[in-house]
């Protein structure tokens, strides 16, 4: 559920993160997800 929510956020706000995710979760994307986790739910 959280993953889907993050996917929607990344595809809407930052397409670059979506491209990185399609390439296989770059380390920067993982760090971004952790930051969203800490700031979000």
N, CA, C and O atoms as a GROMACS GRO file, in nm:
protein
  164
    1UNK      N    1   0.083  -0.121   0.000
    1UNK     CA    2   0.000   0.000   0.000
    1UNK      C    3   0.086   0.125   0.000
    1UNK      O    4   0.063   0.218  -0.077
    2UNK      N    5   0.186   0.127   0.087
    2UNK     CA    6   0.278   0.241   0.092
    2UNK      C    7   0.357   0.252  -0.038
    2UNK      O    8   0.382   0.361  -0.089
    3UNK      N    9   0.396   0.137  -0.091
    3UNK     CA   10   0.473   0.136  -0.217
    3UNK      C   11   0.392   0.197  -0.331
    3UNK      O   12   0.445   0.272  -0.412
    4UNK      N   13   0.264   0.163  -0.336
    4UNK     CA   14   0.178   0.216  -0.443
    4UNK      C   15   0.165   0.367  -0.425
    4UNK      O   16   0.170   0.442  -0.523
    5UNK      N   17   0.147   0.410  -0.302
    5UNK     CA   18   0.133   0.553  -0.274
    5UNK      C   19   0.259   0.628  -0.315
    5UNK      O   20   0.251   0.734  -0.376
    6UNK      N   21   0.374   0.573  -0.282
    6UNK     CA   22   0.500   0.635  -0.320
    6UNK      C   23   0.515   0.637  -0.472
    6UNK      O   24   0.565   0.734  -0.529
    7UNK      N   25   0.470   0.530  -0.536
    7UNK     CA   26   0.480   0.524  -0.682
    7UNK      C   27   0.397   0.636  -0.744
    7UNK      O   28   0.442   0.702  -0.838
    8UNK      N   29   0.278   0.657  -0.693
    8UNK     CA   30   0.192   0.764  -0.745
    8UNK      C   31   0.258   0.899  -0.723
    8UNK      O   32   0.258   0.985  -0.812
    9UNK      N   33   0.315   0.919  -0.605
    9UNK     CA   34   0.381   1.046  -0.573
    9UNK      C   35   0.500   1.069  -0.666
    9UNK      O   36   0.517   1.179  -0.719
   10UNK      N   37   0.581   0.965  -0.686
   10UNK     CA   38   0.701   0.982  -0.769
   10UNK      C   39   0.664   1.004  -0.915
   10UNK      O   40   0.728   1.084  -0.983
   11UNK      N   41   0.564   0.933  -0.963
   11UNK     CA   42   0.526   0.947  -1.103
   11UNK      C   43   0.463   1.084  -1.128
   11UNK      O   44   0.473   1.139  -1.237
   12UNK      N   45   0.398   1.138  -1.026
   12UNK     CA   46   0.330   1.266  -1.041
   12UNK      C   47   0.425   1.383  -1.019
   12UNK      O   48   0.425   1.480  -1.095
   13UNK      N   49   0.506   1.374  -0.913
   13UNK     CA   50   0.590   1.487  -0.874
   13UNK      C   51   0.726   1.483  -0.942
   13UNK      O   52   0.774   1.584  -0.993
   14UNK      N   53   0.788   1.366  -0.944
   14UNK     CA   54   0.924   1.357  -0.996
   14UNK      C   55   0.939   1.239  -1.092
   14UNK      O   56   0.972   1.128  -1.049
   15UNK      N   57   0.915   1.261  -1.220
   15UNK     CA   58   0.928   1.155  -1.322
   15UNK      C   59   1.067   1.093  -1.323
   15UNK      O   60   1.083   0.976  -1.359
   16UNK      N   61   1.168   1.171  -1.284
   16UNK     CA   62   1.305   1.118  -1.285
   16UNK      C   63   1.318   1.001  -1.189
   16UNK      O   64   1.387   0.903  -1.217
   17UNK      N   65   1.251   1.010  -1.075
   17UNK     CA   66   1.254   0.900  -0.979
   17UNK      C   67   1.184   0.778  -1.037
   17UNK      O   68   1.227   0.664  -1.015
   18UNK      N   69   1.078   0.801  -1.112
   18UNK     CA   70   1.006   0.690  -1.175
   18UNK      C   71   1.097   0.619  -1.275
   18UNK      O   72   1.098   0.496  -1.282
   19UNK      N   73   1.172   0.696  -1.353
   19UNK     CA   74   1.266   0.637  -1.449
   19UNK      C   75   1.372   0.556  -1.376
   19UNK      O   76   1.407   0.446  -1.419
   20UNK      N   77   1.421   0.608  -1.266
   20UNK     CA   78   1.522   0.537  -1.188
   20UNK      C   79   1.463   0.408  -1.132
   20UNK      O   80   1.531   0.305  -1.125
   21UNK      N   81   1.335   0.415  -1.092
   21UNK     CA   82   1.271   0.297  -1.036
   21UNK      C   83   1.255   0.189  -1.142
   21UNK      O   84   1.272   0.071  -1.114
   22UNK      N   85   1.223   0.231  -1.264
   22UNK     CA   86   1.209   0.133  -1.372
   22UNK      C   87   1.343   0.067  -1.402
   22UNK      O   88   1.347  -0.046  -1.450
   23UNK      N   89   1.452   0.136  -1.374
   23UNK     CA   90   1.585   0.079  -1.398
   23UNK      C   91   1.625  -0.016  -1.284
   23UNK      O   92   1.721  -0.092  -1.297
   24UNK      N   93   1.551  -0.010  -1.175
   24UNK     CA   94   1.577  -0.107  -1.068
   24UNK      C   95   1.615  -0.044  -0.935
   24UNK      O   96   1.711  -0.088  -0.872
   25UNK      N   97   1.542   0.057  -0.890
   25UNK     CA   98   1.565   0.116  -0.758
   25UNK      C   99   1.711   0.154  -0.736
   25UNK      O  100   1.787   0.078  -0.676
   26UNK      N  101   1.749   0.271  -0.783
   26UNK     CA  102   1.884   0.320  -0.758
   26UNK      C  103   1.899   0.354  -0.610
   26UNK      O  104   1.799   0.370  -0.540
   27UNK      N  105   2.022   0.364  -0.562
   27UNK     CA  106   2.045   0.394  -0.421
   27UNK      C  107   1.984   0.528  -0.384
   27UNK      O  108   1.931   0.544  -0.274
   28UNK      N  109   1.991   0.625  -0.475
   28UNK     CA  110   1.932   0.757  -0.448
   28UNK      C  111   1.782   0.745  -0.429
   28UNK      O  112   1.725   0.812  -0.342
   29UNK      N  113   1.717   0.661  -0.510
   29UNK     CA  114   1.573   0.644  -0.497
   29UNK      C  115   1.538   0.580  -0.363
   29UNK      O  116   1.442   0.620  -0.298
   30UNK      N  117   1.618   0.481  -0.322
   30UNK     CA  118   1.593   0.416  -0.195
   30UNK      C  119   1.605   0.516  -0.081
   30UNK      O  120   1.524   0.516   0.012
   31UNK      N  121   1.706   0.602  -0.088
   31UNK     CA  122   1.723   0.705   0.015
   31UNK      C  123   1.604   0.800   0.015
   31UNK      O  124   1.557   0.842   0.121
   32UNK      N  125   1.555   0.833  -0.104
   32UNK     CA  126   1.439   0.921  -0.116
   32UNK      C  127   1.317   0.856  -0.053
   32UNK      O  128   1.240   0.923   0.016
   33UNK      N  129   1.298   0.727  -0.077
   33UNK     CA  130   1.184   0.654  -0.020
   33UNK      C  131   1.193   0.653   0.132
   33UNK      O  132   1.092   0.670   0.200
   34UNK      N  133   1.314   0.633   0.185
   34UNK     CA  134   1.331   0.634   0.330
   34UNK      C  135   1.297   0.770   0.387
   34UNK      O  136   1.237   0.780   0.494
   35UNK      N  137   1.335   0.876   0.316
   35UNK     CA  138   1.305   1.012   0.360
   35UNK      C  139   1.154   1.035   0.359
   35UNK      O  140   1.099   1.096   0.451
   36UNK      N  141   1.087   0.987   0.255
   36UNK     CA  142   0.942   1.001   0.247
   36UNK      C  143   0.875   0.923   0.360
   36UNK      O  144   0.776   0.968   0.418
   37UNK      N  145   0.930   0.807   0.392
   37UNK     CA  146   0.878   0.726   0.502
   37UNK      C  147   0.886   0.802   0.634
   37UNK      O  148   0.792   0.802   0.712
   38UNK      N  149   1.000   0.866   0.657
   38UNK     CA  150   1.021   0.938   0.782
   38UNK      C  151   0.931   1.061   0.791
   38UNK      O  152   0.880   1.095   0.898
   39UNK      N  153   0.911   1.128   0.677
   39UNK     CA  154   0.831   1.250   0.676
   39UNK      C  155   0.682   1.222   0.662
   39UNK      O  156   0.598   1.303   0.702
   40UNK      N  157   0.650   1.106   0.605
   40UNK     CA  158   0.509   1.073   0.581
   40UNK      C  159   0.452   0.986   0.691
   40UNK      O  160   0.472   1.013   0.810
   41UNK      N  161   0.380   0.881   0.650
   41UNK     CA  162   0.317   0.793   0.748
   41UNK      C  163   0.422   0.719   0.831
   41UNK      O  164   0.387   0.640   0.918
   0.00000   0.00000   0.00000
